[in-house]
Amino acid sequence: MGLHSQKNLTSSARRKNKKKFLKQISRSRFIRYINLTMDDVKKDDSNSGNKKRREDKVRRRDSRALDNVLKEVNTLPEPQRFEALQSKYANLYEEYRTSHSSLIVSEKRCATLQTEKNQLQTEQSKLVLARSRMESLCRELQRQNKLIKEESMAKIREEEERRKEVAAKFQLTLNDVMNMMQETTEKNIKLRDDNLDMAGKIESLCKQFEQRKEHQNKIEHQIELEKQLAQAQIDKTKLEFKAEQEIWSHERESLLGKFKKSEETCSQLQHTVKTLQENLEFYSGKYQEFKSSFTKSNQVFDDCKSEMGKMTKQIITLEKEVLMWKQRSQKNAQSVLELCANKQAQESKIDITEKKLEQLQKLCRQLQVDRSSYLKLLKANGIVPTSETNLDEQIIPQTNPEQQLTKKEKHLEQLKDNLKVLQNQLNSIQQITAEETIENLSESTDSSNENLNNAVTDSVSNHADAIQEDNLIESTTALSLENVS
């Protein structure tokens, strides 16, 4: 069944391609014909003044004119006059038939040109409607993008201010701890070396913390670039931001509790300093306890290093995902450019059809002028193209041209009815094709919007994961500093 369906699809595609090729060939031939006719019209316009003079000369020299015919007939004897008039009438009747057939062909061409004109006008109106819809959609997207930018920048500023406040508090606590350590060095000479080692380790931790901050700033820069790319709907992101704010508030409360605990430990240290001054004998035991706590802090530091390695791996995976999203956004931009190119091609086609219409209108006018001039010539020669001539009844009573003309008129009416039916069918086909093109455009716009929404949701989720990881790192560093103190 699959092979059969594929064959049907290929055969239908080939038929469509053949139809398009035939249409292109017919259009090219039609354009050549129009160009040739336009050249002929220009030549006729340039030679219109000379034609009148020539026509006067031709009338004088033409043997078929009434004056010349009467002169020739009068010169002949009476039995030969009837035969001469009969032969000349037969020739004139054949010329009339040829001119009448050419007139019918020109009328058919005019009808086909009018149908093509109507088709092109309907296509143009439908394209204008589609263009207006696309412009309205683009404006709405730009407004939504501006709102997203403003809200994201405000939230980033709030987060930066909160981080600065936490860093300032952390530095104040470090300064207090350093002051306490300096006071203890004056009173405890034996612990000076140990305190210097601890200060060096704390400085190394601070350097690592600063390096981590720089790395975090780089990640934030990458996230800002992703936000600039992901400029779409904000309704989904509001819920996620609210959840992140709740998580941050919980973490802040936990950090405040830890900070209070650190203050309590500082007060306890002051109390221990006083007790150390009074009880130097028990200091050796406490010194051993201090060593055990130091080993524990080293273990915590190693755990932090392992967690940092895991975080680097996660960052690498996030960078790969960012590259994937960039490639997808580039593909979407290429699809938008292709749509613009198609639109320009359609506009160029419309311009070409308008030029063709102008040329065809000129042709129709020229044909009408030729027809009127031809009728004038017939009248000037005394020949009426209808069935009202009395000469035919006098000379040839056996022939009945009225019956022949009625048959031709019936045939013309039938042809006109067939043309009307064909015009209705063509209009219905054009409406169907226009509706299909509008549906395809709407489907392409919907797919592009869905891709943008997916990109926005993924970038926001990645941003939330990065913020959670940063909070975990800050909590681990605070725990390590408490253990060291």
Secondary structure by P-SEA (a helix, b strand, c coil): caaaaaaaaaaaaaaaaaaaaaaaaaaaaaaaaaaaaaaaaaaaaaaaaaaaaaaaaaaaaccccaaaaaaaaaaccccaaaaaaaaaaaaaaaaaaaaaaaaaaaaaaaaaaaaaaaaaaaaaaaaaaaaaaaaaaaaaaaaaaaaaaaaaaaaaaaaaaaaaaaaaaaaaaaaaaaaaaaaaaaacccaaaaaaaaaaaaaaaaaaaaaaaaaaaaaaaaaaaaaaacccccaaaaaaaaaaaaaaaaaaaaaaaaaaaaaaaaaaaaaaaaaaaacccaaaaaaaaaaaaaaaaaaaaaaaaaaaaaaaaaaaaaaaaaaaaaaaaaaaaaaaaaaaaaaaaaaaaaaaaaaaaaaaaaaaaaaaaaaaaaaaaaaaacccccccccccccccccccaaaaaaaaaaaaaaaaaaaaaaaaaaaaaaaaaaaaaaaaaaaaaaaaaaaaaaaaaaaaaaaaaaaaaaaaaaaaaaaaaaaac
